[in-house]
Amino acid sequence: MNSFISQSADAFSFDDGIEFVRTGEKALDIVERDPSIRAAWERDGRKLERLHGYWLYRALDEFVHSGLAIATIGSPENHEANRLAYIRAIRTRLKLTEVYGLDEAVTTDSGAQVDLFQALLATELMSAFYQRDFLQAFVSHFNETGNWAPALSLLALGGFATGENRLPLTWSDRKAKIARIIGWTVSKKSPRGNPLMASAILDFWTSDLVTLAARLRQNEPGLHPELFERPVLKLDQLLIQLPWIFGMQNNSTAAINNLRRIGARRADARLETRRIEEQLGRLFESRGFRVVLNWEPVDESDARAGEVDLICALGRIVLVLEVKSTFIRQSQREAWRHGTTTLRKAGQQLRRKVPAVEHALSEGSDLAASLNLAADTDSVSVHGWIVDTSIECDHERFSGFLKVSLEEVLIALRDDQHLLNDPDGILSGRYQKEEPAIADNAHTETSLYPSGFTVDKFMDAVEKEAIWKEPGC
């Protein structure tokens, strides 16, 4: 049903690049009408894949510098899987804190505080367990038998022989589940694990099906968790997991959507949005920009413009940024809605805010002094950007204003776009152990600013999508 909706019904309704053509009395064929629309959608998908690699390289760098690369994590036989899980948890934590403004601890639906990294590590370790003991074991049996049915039978029988559940569905009560994952909360503060932390982590990843069913019966409004967003399913006191989903899902996307889609109304969400603006402002300041956060027009004629998230000035260039923080979308339907609602509204907001900023600067207000522009505002050039945590509608214009992803701006300011290109071949399988992890000359050769950072080069790099250019292009 999900496949039919996403590939047929939603495609018919929300994909302007194709059309459905009748080829007989009952047959419908999909014909591509505008290749550029489909190409843009696929290009944004490739950007997401490259961003995934970027954060993994950032995590590898942190992992090496932490000293953990030479340590044994867990038992020797599970060391490699545990190390990969640890790196992946660092990857998601970096993205959640730097892009989505998360703190080191988050609040679950039950009100309990959970350590963000521990919650991420727990789900990566669960995925590693299901991959090893279910998926890889199944593949081994399938290669022996050549048939999925006996392979599943052998997997289940092998579990019964050792007293373990290796069925396509696993279950346990809450107490037993906490006991099984408490080992994944071991830290310097809790060398034997922390049962309260294990309980909070379990809540973080749990979807209560009884509560959800009651909401559906009563037609209550609200978002419903997808299986991958909260993959532990609760039926009264019974907790159910689906190894085939848990072992294959993208845990980074799961964590982001758990917090930014399902948990969008959390008490911490507003603070996280403000933290995004503050962190981005500090990154601009590190490049010499003067930054003003959350400025509001003083002149009554401009009051309708409302609060401006971020104003950054360097030289004679002023950037007015409208920052949007959402979630990772899984379908063209969701992307279409985002473009026609959130981003359309953001463009309309900038259409009011940019003139308000220009007016304040021309009047020689406190804003001009804060941006170090009080001496001469006549030659100032003001630009408006929509900076969004999502990749949808990337580099399109709304009310004439450019929409860019926050990650693109972050990478352009950090000037580390070489990490988007799998510089050491780790993701493509080209990695050679004798080569350094991240070569210094790779950064020098691919820098956006080989002769030094300037605001004009930065603007040009973002507007011309320079960070996305692949080697040789």
N, C-alpha and C positions, 0 to 999 in steps of 0.2 A: 504493500500500500504506500509506504514512504517513497519507494522508487517510482511508482506511478505518479504520485503527486509532484515530486521534484522534477522528473524528467518529462512529464506530459502535461499535467494540468497547470503547474506553475510556469512551465516553459511557454505554453500557449498564452498565458495571461501576462507574463512579466518580461519575456525575452523579445525585444523588438528586432533582434537580429535574424529571426527565423519566422517562417510562416508554415501553417499546416495546409497541405494541398491534397485534395481528393484525387486518388488515382484509379478508383473503381467505385463500385456501388457502396462498398463498406470499408475500403482501405484509405488510410491517411498517411501521407509521407511528410517528413519535415524537410523543408527546403531553406537553405541559407539565403536570406535576403540582403543583409548588410554585414559583410565579413569583418568590417572594422569593429562592430560592437562585440562580436564573438572574440575577436583578437584582443580587445581591451580586457574582457573578462578573463581570458586565459593568461594575459600578461600580468594581471593583478594576482592570479594564482601562483605564477612563478615568483613574483615578488615575495609572497608569503613564504614559499619554500626557501628562498635565499635568506630571508630574515630569520627563519628557523635555524639555518646554519650560522648566521651571524651571532646569535645569542649562544649557540653551542660553543663557538670559538671563544667568546667572552668567558663562558663558564669554565672551559678548559684552562684558560689563562689564570683564573682565580683559583682553580683547583690545584694547579701546579705551585702557585705562589703560597698556598696555604700549607704546603708540606705534606698533604695527604697523598700525593702521587707516589711517595716511597713508603707509605704505610699500608698495612694489611687491614682491610675493612671487613669485619665479620670473619666467618670461617674460611680457611684457605680454598676450599672447593667452591665457595660462592663469592670469592673475592672479586673476580672480574665483573660479574653481574652487579654486585653491590657498588663497585666503583662507578660503573656506567650509570646506575640509578642515582648515585650521589651527584654526578656531573649534570645529569638531566634536571635534578631538583634545583641545583644552583642556577641553571639556565632559566628555569621558569621564575625563580625568585628574583633574578636580575630584571627580567622583563616586567614582572608585576610591580616591583618597587620603582624602577626608572621610568616606565611608560604609564602605568596605571595608578601610581601614587600609593601603593599599599605600604603599610607599616610592617614591622617585624612580627606583629601579632594581629590576628583578626578575630572577630566575634562570630560565633555560630548562631543558628536560629534559636538554639536553646539559651543563648546569652553567655555561654562559656567562652573564655579566651583560649585561642589555640595558636601555638607558635607556627608561623607561616611556613618556615623551612621544614619543620618536622612534619607538617601536614603534607607538603609536597613530596618529601622523601618517602613517607609511608605509602603513598599511592604508587610511586615509582617502584618501590620494593614489592608491593603487591603485584604490579604488572610483571616484574621480573620473575616472581614465583609462578604466576600463571603461564608465562611464556615457557619456562623451563619444565615444569611438572605436568603441564597440560598440552600446550601447543606443540612444543618440540617432541614430546613423547608421542603425541598423536601422529605427527609427520613420520617419525621413525616406524611406527606400526603400519602406517599407510604405505610406506615404501616397501615394507615386507609383504603386505597382503595385496596391495593394488586396489583395495576397495575400502571406502570410508566406513561401512557398517561394521565389518570385523575389526577394523582399526579402533573404532570407538569401544567395541566390546573388550578388546585386549587392554585398552587404557583403563576401563572401569574395573576389570578383573584384577589388574595389577594393583590398583588402589585398594580393593577389598583384601588382597593378600597381605598388604602391609598395614591394614587398619585405617586407610585414608580414603577420602571421597574423591574419586576422579571421574565423576559423572559430569555431563555437560552443564549441570546446575549444582552449586554448592550452597550449603546453608548451615547456620549455627545460631545459638541464642546469643544475646548481647554479651553476657559474662564470658562465654567461651571465646567469642571473637576478640574481646579486649585482651584476654589472656594470650591469644595467638599473635597479636600485633604489638604487645607491650615491649617486645625486644627491639622493635623499630624506633622506640623513643629513647634509647640509651644515649646518654650524653655525659659530659663531665659532671654536671649537677646531679644527674640521676644515673649512676653507673649500672643500676639494675633495671632501668626503665621507669616510666612514670605512668601509673594506671589512670590518673586524672587526665593526663595529656592524651593517652591512648583513647580514652572515652571521648574527649573533645574532637580528636581527629576523626573518629568514627562518625560523630554527629556531622562534621564538616562535609563528609562524602555521602551521607545517607539521605535517601528520598523516602519519605513516609507515605506508602501507597494507600493506607487506610485513610489518612487525612486528605490525600489527593482525591480519592474516590468520593469522599463526602463533599468536597468542593465541587467536583464535576456534577454530582447528583443535584446539588443546589444551584448550579449555574453561577457560581461565584466567579467574579473576574480574577485574573491573575495569570502569571506565567507558569507553565508546567515544565519540570525538569526533563531534559532529554536523558537517555540512559547513560551516555558518557559523561554528562555533567555531574551527576550524582549516582555513581554506579553501584552503590550498596543499597539494596531495596529492602525496606522494612515492612513486614506484615505482622502487626502487633508486636510480639516479643521475638519473632523470627527474622533473621537477617539473611538475605539471599544475594549471591553474586553470580554473574555470568562470565566464566573464565574466558570465553571466546571474544567477548567484547572488551573486558578489562585488560586482557593481554595484548590487544591490538590498538587500543584507542590512543589518541594524541593527548597525553596528560597535561601538556601546557595549555592547549585550547580548553580542556575540561576545567582546569583551575580558573582560567580567565573568565569563562562563561558562568561558572559556578558563582563567582564573586560579582561580576559586572552585568550579568543578565538576570539570573535567578535572584542574586543578592543585591540588585540595584537599589533597593529601598532600605538597605541596612543603615544603621545609625552612623556607621563610619564612612559611608559613601561620599557624603558632602565634604568631609575632611580630606578624603583621598583626592577628590577633584581639585581642591585648593592646593594640595601638596603637588599635584602635577604641574600646576601653574608656577608654583614657587621653585620647583626643581628645574623647570625649563628656563625660568628667569635667571637662575644662578648659572646655568650653562651658557646663556647669552652673555652674562657678565664676565665669564671666564675668557670670552673672546673680545672684551673691551667695550661691549654695549653698555649704555646706561638704560636701566630697566625700571619701569613703573608698573606695579601690580594693582589690578582692580580699581582703576581710575574711574571716577564718575564726573560727568560734566558739571561745571558750576553754573554756567549760563542757562537760564530757564528755557531759552529757545532750543537748547540741545538736550534737555533733560530726558526727552523721549528716547534718546539713544541708549540709555541705561549704562550699566557697568561694563567697562572694557577689561577683558581678562588680562591682557599683556600688551604693553607698549615698549618697544625696544628701539633705541636710537644709537647710531654710530656714524660719524661724519655728518653728511647731510641727508642720510636715509633714515626714515622712521617706519618701523613695521608695527602694524596694528593686528594683533593675533586674536582670533576667536577660537578658543580651545574647546574641543568636544571629546568626551570620554565615554565610550560605549563598549561593545563586546565584539567577538569574532562571529561573523555571520556564516551560515552554512548553506544558504540557498540564494538563488537570484531573486526570489520573492522578498527575502529579508533585505537584500542589497537595494532592491528597487524602493522599498519603503524607506530605507535610510536616506537614499538620495532625494526622494520627493517630500520628506518631512524634515528630519534633523538638518541635513546639509542645505536644503532650500531655505529653511528658516535662518540658518547661520549666515547665508549670503545676504538675506534681507536685513539682518542685524548689522552686518558690516556696512551695508549701504547707508545706515544711519550713523554708525560709530565713526567711520573714517572722516566724514565731513565735520563731525563734532570735534575730533582731534585736530583737524586742520584749522578749525575756527579758534580753538583754544590756543594753538601755537601762534596764530596770526595776531592774537590779542596780547601776546607777551605774558601769558598767565604763569602760575606756579608750575604748571606742567612743563613749559618750555625751560624753566630754570632747572627742574628735576632731571630733564633729559640733556642738560648742558647745551641748549639751543637758544638761550635768551638773547645772545648777541645779534643774531641775524636769522630770522625765520623765513625770509622771502624765498630763499633758494632751497628750502627743505622739500624733499619728495616723500610723500606718505603712501605706503602700500598696505593693502589688507590681505591677509591670508587666513583661510580656515585650516586649522591644525587639528587633525582628528586621529584618535588612537586606532581607527579602523583603516583598512586599505581600500574599501569600496569607493568607486567613482574617483579613483586617484588621478590627480592632475586635470580634472574637469573644472569648469568655472560655474559658479553659482552667483547670479546677479553681478557677473563680471569679475568675481574674486576667486583666486586660485585655491583649490582644496589640495592639501598635501598631508601625508601621514606624519604623525608625531615622530615616529621612528626615523623617517627620512631626515627630518630637521635635526634630530639628535645625532644621527650618524654624520651629517654634513658639518655640524659644529665640532664633533669629536675628530673628524677627518680620519675615520678608520673604516672606510667603505671597502677596503681590500678584504676585510673579513667576510663580506658578502659573496666572495668568489672562491670559497674553499681553497685558500692559498696553499695549504699543505696536503691537499688531496685526501683528507680524512673521510669526507663524506662520499667521495667518488671511488675510494679504494686505491688511490695513487700514493698513499702515505708511505714514506720511507723513514724508518726509525733513526737513521743516521743524520737526517736533516733536522735543523732546529724547528721547534714547534711553530713559532711565528717569526719569520725572518724580518730583520729591521729594514733591509733594502727593499722588501716588498712594499712597505709603507711609503718609503721615500719615492719610489717609482710611480706609485698610484695616487699620490697626494692630490687633492683638489687644489691645493695652494702651494705649489712647489717653490714659489718665490715669496711666500708669506701670505697670511690671511688678510683679506680685505673684505669689506662689506659688499662691494660690487661683485667680487668673485663668489662670495657666499650666495648672494641673490641669484647670480647666473647659474650656479651649480644646482640650486633647488629648482628654479624655473625651467631649466633645460634637462632635468632628471639625470644629472651627471653621475650621481652615485650608483645608478642602475646599469651603467654601461659596463659590459663584460669585457674581459681582456681580449684585445685584438679588434675591438669594435671602434 
